[in-house]
Amino acid sequence: MKITQNRELSWLQFNKRVLEEAADPRVPLLERAKFLAIFTSNLDEFYMIRCGSLYDLSLIDNAKIDKKSGMVPSQQLDAIFNETSKLYKLRDNVYKDINSTLNALQLSCISFKTLSKDQEKFVKNYFDTNITPLLSPQIIDPHHPFPHLVNKAQYLFLEIYEDKNKHFALIPIPDFANRIVYIPNYGHCYMLIEQIMFHCIERLFKNCKVLNKTIVRITRNADINLNEDQIDDDDDYREYMKHILKKRNRLAPIRLEVYKEIAQNSMEYLCSHLSLKQEQVFISKCPLELSHIFKMIDLAPTIDKTPLLYKPFNPQQNPSLNLEKPCIPQVLDHDILLFYPYQSMDGFLKLLKDASEDKHVVSIKITIYRLAKHSKIVRYLCRAAENGKDVTVLMELKARFDEQNNISAAEELEESGCHILYGFENYKVHSKICLITYKDKGEYTYITQIGTGNYNEKTSTMYTDLSYITSRKEIGKDAVTFFQNMSMSNLEGQYQHLWVAPSNLKSSIIKEIDNQIHLAKQNKTARIRIKMNSFTDLDIIRKIAEASKAGVKIDMIIRGICCLIPGIPNETENVTILSIVGRYLEHSRIYCFGNGQDTKIYIASADCMTRNTEKRVEIGCPIQDEKLKNQILEYFNLLMNDNVKSRKLDSNGHYEQIESHNAPLNSQEECMNLAIQMAKETKKSDKSFFKNIFKSLRKGA
C-alpha cells in the first residue's frame, strides 16, 4: 500500500481545515469571517504559485511523474480543479451562514433585492455620482481587441446588444475607490462597489440592451523562475529584482472566477481568449475577493464588534529576561527561549537595541527573509552601523511577495552603512540567525539568536514560533563559521553543532532517525517527536516509515502539507500525525529524538521539504539547557493533547476530529493563560513557562 500522497491535494485538505474554522460555531463570529478571508487568500496564492508551477511543467514536460502520487502534471491539475470546485461550494455555504447571522446584527454585506425604495434610490444615485466617473468601459470588437486582464483584479463582463449587433464589454472595477459602501438606515450594513456596479450597470448603457452580465476575476501564474545567468557581475541585483517583479502580472492565466453565474457563450468566449479549460472556471455565490472583511471589522463600531472577536491578548514578557535592565549581561548569564506569540518579541528587540548602543559590541550579523513594514529591526541595525558597529545583513530579495519590502529595507540599511549581501544563485536564504560579537578586556564573546520564524514584529504576534538566545561558545563559534561561509558563498561548510542546509541538515535528521531505529532494534525505548509546517521530503518520509516498521513511536504535528500517510499496517502504523489550526498560525519547527534525559532537541527554520533541505540556506540549533528542553517537551505534549483545534490525519489522507473523553483542551488558549500567569511571577525566573501544563492535563483526564 502506498504511504505517500500528492502534496497539492494535501495542501487543499489543509485549506479545507481553515474553512472548517470559519464554519465552527464555537469560534467568534467575526473571527469566522476572517478565516473565510484567509481561506480565500490562501487559495489565491496556491493557484498563483503551486498551480502556476504545475502549469509550466505540463507545457515543458507533461510526462514527468510525481513520485509521491504517480500523476503527471496535467493529472495533478485536473485533480486540483476537481477538489477546488468542492471547496467553492463549501465556501458558499459558510459565507451564506456567516453573512446571514451578521445581517441579524446589521453588520452584513447585503443583497440589492433587500433594499427599500429609498435605499435603492441612494445606491443608484451613488452609482451615478461616485462610480460612473471612475469607469472605463471597453467594447470588444475588431477595432478594440481583448485586453490584458490584471492578476486578481475584478471586471464586470457584459454581453450587450447595440445597433442589431452583439458585443462583449469589460469594465474594470476601480480598485482605488472605496470598496465598502454603507447603506443608510441599515445599521452598519454595506454593499461592495462591484455589487453596486453589477446591479446598476444598465444606467451606463442607456442606448443598448445588456443581455447578460457577471463579475470575473483571473488568477495568473506568479511563479517567476529567475534566470540569474542573465545578471552581469556589474549589474545591481536590486534593480534586476525590480525589473523581474514587473513580469508577475503578465504571466499566463491559471484560474477564472465568476460571480454567481455566467452564460455559456460568455464562458466559452473568455476561456478561448484566456486559453483556459472550463474546468478552470469556478463559480462563486459569495464575493470573489474577501479581503474587505478585515476593513469591515476595523470600521465596525467597537460596541458591536467586541463580543464577536477573540478576547484581546497581549504577548507577555518572558520571566527570565527583565527588560528594565540591560539585556546583554542577562544573556551572558543564562540561555533564554521566547515562545511567540504568547511571549513578546520585545526581549529580542531590546537585546538588539542594547547591542546597537553598547560600546563593547563590535559587530552584528543577521539573515533576513521577511520583515515588518517600518521595522524596528531595521531601525536598530541602522543605529548600530551609525554608531560604528560592523553590521552585515544577508538579505533575501526572493522572499515571495515580500520582494519589494526587502528591496526597500536593503536600500535603507545600505544608506546607514550596513554591509548587504544578497544570497546565492538557485538558493534562498531562509535561515533565522543573528550573531552579536561582544569584546571586553580583549576577549570576544558571542551572543547567538536562532529562531523558527522571521524577524517580523507583526507576525510574531500572530504565528507560534520559538526564539532561542544563547552565549554558549560552541554555538557562537559555529555562527561565526556560518557567516564567514555565507560571505564566501560557501554552502558546503562544516559545522560542529548547528544543522545547516544544504550542507548537513538533512543528513543530520536522517542520522538521528537512524539512531532511534538502532535503539528500537535492540528492544530499547525509541521515540521521535517532530513539529513543522509541511512534510514533503521523500528521503525523510522513507526514513520515518523505516523507523515506524522498526517499532519507533513517532508523533508529528504538521500544520499543512503532509505527503506521508500514517496508520498503514506494517508500514506507518507507529506514526501519529496531528494538525492544529486555530487562532494563531502554527509555525514553529521542533525536532526531538529519544526519551527521558537522553532526548536531543533542535529548533530550526526548516521544514522537512525538499526545497528547505536541499535548495535553501536553513539553520537548526540544539537546545542544551535542561530547563529549556523540558519546556519544549511540555509544550509538545500540550499540543499532542489538544482535542479542540487538533485534527488527526487518517490512513486515507483525510483529517478527522479527535475523539476524547477528556475535558476540552485548546492548546493555544492554554498557552495564553500560562503566559499571563508566568508574567506575574517574573522575579521567579527558575519557574518553567509550562509548569502547570500537566496539572491542566490531569484535570481534564
N, C-alpha and C positions, 0 to 999 in steps of 0.2 A: 504494500500500500504506500502511496506517495506521501512523504512527510512535509512537502512544501506546497505553497500556494502562490498565485500571482500577486506581485506586490501592489499593482494598481487596484485590483479588486479588494485587496486587504485594506488599502487606504480608503476606499469607498465605504467599507464596513466601519472604519474608524469615524468617518464623517457622519455616517448614519447615527453613531453614538452621540455626536454633537447635536444632531437633530432630535434625538431622544431626550436630551436635556431641555430642549425647547418645548417638548411635549409633556414634560414631567410636572404635574400639578403641585408637587412639593417645592418646586423652585419658584421664587417670587416672580410675579407676572412680567414685570419689565425686564428682569434678567432672562426670562424665557425668550422675550423678543430679541434680546442681544444675542442669545445663542442662535436664533434663526438667522440673524445678520452674519454671524461668524460662520455658520454653515455655508451660507451663500458666498461669502468672501473666500472661504477655503476652496469651494468648488471652482470658483473663477481661477484661482492660482493653479489648481490641479490641471485644469484644461490648458492654461497658458504654458505650463512647464512640462508636466508629465505627458499629457496627450500631444503637446507640440513635439516633444522628442520622439514619441512613437510614430507620429505622422511623418516626420522627416525620415525615420528609419524605414517606414513602409515604402517610401519612394526610392530609397537608396538600396535597401537590402531586405525585401519582404520575406526572404527565405530564412532570415536569422531567427533561430528558435530560442525562446525564453527558457532557460534551464530549469526554472522553478515550476513552470506550468506546461511546458511543451508547446506553447502557442507562438505563432509568428506575429509580427506587429499588427497586421490587419485584423487578425482574430482577436487580439487583445483589445483593439479599438472597438470592434463590434461588441465584445463582452462589456466594455466600459459604457458604451452608448445604451445598451440594454439595461444595465443596472442604474444608470443615471436617470433614465425615464421613470423608473420606480421611485427614485428619490424625489423627483419633481412632484409626483402625486402625493407623496408623504408630506412634502413641504407645503403644498397647497392646503392640505387638511390641517396641519399645525398652524399655519398662518390664519386660516379661517377661524379656528378655535380661539387663538390669542386675540385677534382683532375684534371678534365678537364680544369677548369679555372686556376688552378695552373700550369698546363702544358703550357698554353699560356704564362705564366710568367716565365717559365723554373725553377719552384720550386717544381715539382711534383714527385710522385712515378711513374715510367714509366714502360710500358709493354715491355717484351722481344722482341715482334714482331716489335716494332717501332725502334729497334736499326739498325744502319748502319752496314756494314760488319766489319769495323774497331772496332766499339763499341762492336759488338758481339764477336769479337776476344778477346777484352780486358776482357769481362765478363768470357769467357771460361778460359782464362789464369788466371784470378783472382780465379776462382773456383779451378783450378789445383794447384795453388801456395799457396793461402791463406786459402782455406776452406778445401780441401781434407785432409790435415794433421791433421785436428781437428776432423774428423768424426769417429764415432764408430758404423758402421752398424751392425745390428743383424738380422741374418736369423732366422725365427721362424720355428722350426721343433721339432720332438720328443726329440732331444738332447738339444734344446735351447727353453724352454717354453716361453710363452707370458710374457714379462717383466712388471715390475711396471712402470706405466706412471706417471710422476710427475705432480702435480697440476699446471695447466696453462702453462706448458711447451709445446713447439711445436715440432712435429715429422714429418718427411717425411715417409709416409706409402706407401709401394710398393707391387705390385704383380709381381713376376719375374718368368721367365721360364728358367730352367737350368737342363741340363742332362735329358731332357724329363720329368722333374718334375716341378710342380708349387709350389712356396713358397711365403709366405708373409715375408716382411722385414720391420724393423723400424730403422730409423736413427734420433737420437736426433738433433735438431737444436742447435748448440752450443750457449749458452746464454752469454758466456764470450767473444765472438768475436764482432767486430764492426758490428752492425746490418744494419747500413746505409752505402751503397757503392755508392759513387758518380761516375757518368759515364762521361768520358772525352768528351769534345766538345758538351756538352748538358746542358750548363749553370750550374744551381745548382740542376739539376735533379738527381735522385738516384734510385737504386733498393735495395730491402731488401734482406738480406742474405738467407732467406728461399725461396724467389722467384728465386734467382740465383741457389740454390740447386735444386729446382723443375725443372728448365729448363735444368740443366747440369748433373743431376744425372746419366744419361746413361754413362757418361765418367768414372764413378766409377765402373759400372757393365759391363765391356767390354766383358766378357765371357758368358754373359747371356742376355736375352731379357726382357726388362721392359714392362710388359703387361698393367699395369695402375698404376697411382700414384696420390697422393694427399698430402696435409698437414693437420694434425689433431692436435687437442688441447682438452684436457679434463678439466673439472672443477669438483673438488671434494667437497663434503660436508666438510665445515670448522667449523661447529657449534659444537665445543667441549663442552660437558657437564662435568663440573668439579665436581668430586666427592670428596668433601672436607673431607668426613668421612675417606678417606684414608690417610689423613695427620696426623701424630702423633704430639702431642703437642711440642715435642722437635725438630721436623723437621724444616728446613729452608724453609719458604714459597716461597722465591725467587727461590730456587733450584727446588722445586716442579713445579713451573710455567715453568721453563726452560725445564723440562722433558716433561710436558704435551704438550707444543707447538710443540715438535718433531712429535707428532701424527697427526698434522693437514694435512700434505701432504700425509697421508696414508689412510684417510677415503674414504668412498665409492664414486665412480663417480656419478655425477648427471646430467652432460651435455657433449655431444661430438660435437665439432665444426669441420667443414670440409671446406677446401678452394676450391671453385669453383664447384667441382663435385667429385663423388665417385661411383665406380662400385657397383652394388647391392650385389655381393658376398663379396666384401670387407666390405661393411656396415654391412651385416649380421654377418660376422666374428668378427668385432670389437664389435658390440652390444652383441654378445654371450659372449665374453671374459670380457667385462666390465659390464655385467649384466644391459644393458640399453635397453629400448624400442626404436624403430625407431622414435617415437615422440620426443625423447630426442636428436635427431641428427639434427643439424642446419647447413645448407649450406650457406656460405658467399662468395660473389664475391669480397669483399674487404679483406685486410689482417685481420687475426684473432686477432691480437694484435696491438693496435693502439697507444700505449704509446710512440712509436718512434716519433710521431708528435711533442711532446714538444721538443725533442732533435733536430729534424729537424729545428724547428723555432729558437732555440738557435744558431744553426750553420749557419743559412742563413745570407747572407750579410745584414748589417744594412740598407743600402740604398734601398734594395729591400723589406725588411720585414716591415719597419717602417710604410709605408702608409697602410699596411694590418692588423695592430694591433690597439687595442684601444689606444687612446691618453694617454700617461703615466699620472698617478695620484699618488701623494704622500700624505698620510694621514696628515691632518693639525693639528696644536696644538689647544687644547681647550682654548677658550678665558678666562675661569675662573681659569686656572691653569698656572701660569708663571713658566716655567721650569728653568729660570735663577735665581730663588730664591728658598730657602728651601721649600719643599712641605708640610711638616707636619704643620707648622703654618697656611698655606692656607686652608688645610683640616679641621683644628680645627675651622677655621673661617666660612666656608660655605661648603655645600654639592656640590659634583661635579658629573656630569654624562657625560661619554665619549661615543660617538657614533662611533663604529668601522664599516667599515674601513675608514670612512670619516674623523674621528679624530684619532690621533695616540695613540697607546698603551704606548708611551713614558711617558705619565703622570703617569700611574700606575708604570711603571718600575722605574722612578725617585723616586717615593714615597718609593718603596721597597728598592732602593739603599740608600736613605737617612736614612731609618729606620735601615738598616744594620750597619750604622756608628754612629747614634745618641746615645749619652750617656744616654739619658732619656728613650730610648726604652728598655724594659726588655724582651719582648718575641714577637715572630711572629709565628702564627699558620696558616696553609693553607691546603686546599684539592686540590689534583692534579689528573686530569683524563687523559689529553693529554698535551704533551709538544713539543715544537720545539726541533730539534736537536741543540746541542750547545746553550742551553737555557740560557738567561740572568737571568731568574727566578731562576734557579738552582745556578748560579754563586752568586747572591745576597743572597740567603738563606745560601749558604756555608759561605760567608763572614760574615753574621750575627752570625752564630754559632762560627766561628773562633774569632769573636770579643766579645764572651762571652754572646751573647743573647741566651735565651731559644727558640730553633726553633723546632717546631713539624710539621711534614709533614704527612698528611694522603694520602698515595699514592695508587691509584687503579691499581693493576697489571693486572686486567682483562679487560682493555680498548682494545677492539678487534682490532687486527692488530698493536697496539702500545705497546704490552706487553713487547717486548724486549727493546724498548727505555725507558720505565718506570722502568724496572729492572735495567738498566744501571744508570739511574738518581738516583734511590734509593740507589744504592751502593755508588755513588759519594757523595750524601748528608750524608749518614751514616759515611763515612770516615772523613767528616769535622766536625762531632759531632752533627748532627741533629738527633732528635728522630723520628724514622719512624714507622708509623702504617700502617697496610695493609688491612683495610676494614673488611668485615664480610662474613660469610657463607651465600650463597644464595642471597646476596645483593651487588650490585655495588654502589660505592660512586661516584656519578655523579655531586654532588654539586660543585659550584664555589664560595668559600668564603675564605677570608684572614682576619685575625684579628691581628692587631698590638696593643700591650699594652704599653702605654706611662706613665711614672711615673715622676712627677715633684712636688717638695715640699711636698712629702708624699702622693700626691693624684694620683689616677690612672685614666687615660683617655683612651678610646678605639677608634681606627680608624678601621672601618669595610669596606671592599670592597666585593661587591657581584655582580656577573656577569651572563650573559646569555650564555657566551662562554668560551672556555678553556683558560688556561694561556699559550698561544701559540703565539709567536711573528709573526710567518709566517701566520697562518690563520687569525690573527687579521687584516691583510691587504687584505684578500680575503672573509671573512664572515662578514655579518652585525650582530653586537652584541652590547649590552649595558653593560657598566661597571659603577657601582654606588659606590661612595666613600663617606663615612659619618662618623662624630664623634658623632652622636646622641647617647645619653646614653642608650636609650631603645633598640636600635638595637645592640649596643655593649654588653649589658648585655645578650641578647638572644644569641649572638655569643659566649660569654663565656660559657653559658649553653650548647650550641651545641657541642663545643669541649670537654667539660667535659663528656657529654653523649657519644661522639664518643670514648673517651679513656676508657670508662667503658662498651663499647659495648651495650649501652642502645639506642635502636632505637625507643622507645616509649616515649621519653622525652616530656615535656610540654613547650610550648613557648608562650609568650605574643603577639609578633608582627610578627615574622618570620613564614612563611609557611615551614614546614619541612616534607618531605616524608621519611619513610612511616607513620609518626605519624599523622600529621594534614593537609597536603597539599590538599589532595583530598577532605576531609570533609570541608575545608575552601572554596574551589572553589564552591562546591555544596551549601554551606551556602550563599555565595554571589549571586549565581544564584537565590536561593530561595528568597532572599531579593528583587531582581528585579521582580520576579513573584508576590510577595506580592504588590509591587507598581503598577504593571500593573492591578491587580485585583481591585485596588482602583481607577482605571482610571487616574493614575499619570504617568508621563513620565518615562519609564523604558528602559534601554539600556545596552547592553553588547558588548564589543569590545575585541577581542582576536586575538593575533598573535602568531603562533607557527609553528613548523616544520611538525608535524604529529598529527592526531586526531583519536585515536582508542578506548579509554576507554569507555566501553559500559554504565557505570553508568552515566558518564558526558554527553555522547551522549543523553541518555534518558532525562536527566535533561534539556539540551539545547532544545530538542524537546518540552518538557513541557513548557518551557519559551516561545517558539515561539507560541504555542497554546494559551498561556495566553495573547499574544499581545506584548511581549517584542521585541524590534527591536535589531537584533543580526547581527553584522558584524564580519566576521572572515577572517583572512589572513593566509592560511595554505599552505605552500610551497609544501609539499609532500603528504604522505598518508592521505586520509580523508575518513573515513568509514561512516560519516554522509552524507546523500543525502539531499541537500537543495531544496527549492522551491516546495515541495509537498503540495498541497492544504489541509488545515485543519490539517497539521502536522508540516511541516517545512517551511511554506510559508513566515515567517518573518526572515528567515535566509539567508544571502548573504555570499557566500564563494568565495574568490579570491585566486589565486596562482600566485606568481611573480617569474619568472625565468629570470635572467639577468646576467650582468657582474659579480656581486657578489652573493655569496650564501646567501640567506635569512635565518638567523639562530636565530635571537633574539626572545625571548618569552615575550609577554606583555599581561597582564590581566587587563582590565578596566571594572569597574562596576558602573553604574549610569550616571548622566548627569549634566553638569554645575559644580558648585563649590563643589557639593557633590560627585563627581566622586572619587572612590577609584582606585588607580593604583598600580599594583605589576609588578615587573620583576622577572623572575625565570630561573632556569637551566632546568626546566622540561617542556616537552610537556604533553598534556593530552593523554598519552598512559598508558596502564595498567602496563607495565614494569617500567615506571617512577613513577607512583603514588603509586604502591604497592611493587615493587621489587628493588627500588633504593633509595639511600640517595640523596635527592634533596633539594634545598632551593629556596624559593620565598621571596621577600623583598618589603615592602611598600615604595612608593615614597611619601614623605610628603611635600617637598619643593614645593610651588605653581608654581614657575617659571619652575622647572624641570617637574612637572606634565603637564604644558602647552606645554612644548617642546615635550613630548611624545605624547600627544593628537594631536598636529600639525603634528608630524611625521606620526602617524597612518592615519590621514586624507589625507596626501600626498599620502601614499601608496594606499589608497582606491580610489584615483582619477587617479592612473596610468592607462593610456589607450594604452600603448605601450608594456610593458613587462608583464602586468597582463592578466590573463585569468579567466573567471567566470565558476565555476562548475555548470552544469545544473542538472535538475532533473533525468537525465539518467546516471549520474556519469561521464559525459564527460566534457572536458574543451572547452569553446567557446570563440572566440575573443570578446573583449569588443567593443561594438558599441557606438561611441561617436561623437558628432558634435563639441566637443571642440578641441582646438589645441592639437597636440600630447604632452603627458606628460610622460616622463620616470622618475620615482621617484628616481632611483639611480643616474642618471645624475644630476637631480635637487639637490640632497643631496651633490654631489661632488662640484657643483657650489657654494652652500650655505656655505660649509665648507671653501672653499678658500676665499670667501667674509668675513666670520666672523674671520678668522685667521688674516686678515689685520686690524682688529679692536680689538686686544687682550686687549687693555687698557680699553675698554668699556665693562667690564665683565657683566654688567646688561642686555646686549642685548641677546635676545633669539637666539639660534642656528638656529631656523627655523622662524625667524622674518618675512622673506619676502615670506614665502610659500603661504600665502593667496593672496598676490599680484600676484604671478605667476599663481595661480588657476583662479583668476579673469580675468587675461589677456587671459587665454585660453578659458574662457567661451564665 
